[in-house]
Amino acid sequence: MSRPHFRIKKNDEVEVIAGKEKTKRGKVLRVIPKKERVIVEKINFTKRHTRPGARSRQGGIVEVEGPLHISNLMLVCSKCDRSVRVGYKILDDRRKVRFCKKCGEILDK
């Protein structure tokens, strides 16, 4: 079975296009390919009840970012400053890069 392929990667800026967090933007902290989910910074907080342990001396209720489905996110172009569709093209130096379909800006560094 082949591994899933997504247009969104770690450290990309994304915008939520569906759900209770719609129109919010954030940076991708982690991509979970097997579950088709993404964890975005400061979006979709859930409360987790933790016990005191070696890492944290104090227990209590902690707010952590919950995963969002990848279909509810769109990549944000730095030049357009809006959520855009993404395409792929191969450059002269044989690198495969993502580009903004709106303005043609290359999204990969």
N, C-alpha and C positions, 0 to 999 in steps of 0.2 A: 504494500500500500504506500502511495506517495505522500509526502508531507505537504500540508496545506501551504499555499503561497498567498501572502497579503501585500497590499500596497502601502500599508502603514508599518513603520518601524519604530524602534526605541528612539527617544529624544525628538521625535517629530511633534510639531504643534498641530493639534487637531481640534475640530469643533463638533459638538454633539448635535445631531440633526433630528433625533427622536427621543421621546421619553421625558421624564420629569426634569432632567438637566438640560433640556433643549436650549440651543444658542450659546451655551457656555464653552469656553476654550481652555485648553490646558496642554501640558507636555506629557507625552507617553512615557510612563515609568517602566512598564513591562508588557510584553506580548505573550499570551498563552495560546500557542497555535493549536494544540489538541482540542481545546474547548472553544476556539474561535473568539477569544475574549481579550480585552486590553484593559490595563489599569492606567488611569489618567490622573495626573496630579491635581489635587484639590477638587475632584469631581466624584459624585456618587458615594458619599460617606455612609458607612454603616457603623453601628456601635458594637464593639466586641468586649465581652466581660472577661477580664484577665485576673489570674491569681498571682500573688507575689511569688517571685522566683529568683533565680540567679541573675538573670538579665535585668529585670525591673524589681526593685525592692518593694515598691508599692503596687498593690493590685487596684482594681476598680474598673470603671467603664472607659474604654479607649475608643476614639473615633479613628477608623482607618478607611482608606479608599477601597471601594468595592469594584469588581470587574464589570465592564460594559461590553455588550456584543459588538464585534467589529463592524457590523453593518449599520450601526447607529452613529458612526463617526465618519467625518470627511477631513482630508488633509487641508491645511491652510497654507496658501502660497504667500511667501514673504513679500513678494513684489505687489501682487494684487491686494493683499490683506483681506482675503475672503476665502471661504471654503470652495475647493475646486476639484474637478475630476483629474485623474492622474493617468498619464500615458508613459510608455517606455520607448526609448530609442537608443541606438548604438552609436557612439561617437567615433571619430576617426581613430582614436587610440584604443578602440575595441572595448571600451567600457560601456556597460549597460546601465543607463541612468533613468531616473524618473523625471518627468517634466510636467509642467502645468499646461493643461489643454486650453486654458483661457488666454494666457499671455506668452506661452512658450518658454518660460523661465525654467532652468534646470534646478530641481529640488535637492539633488544629492550633492554633497560637497566633494 
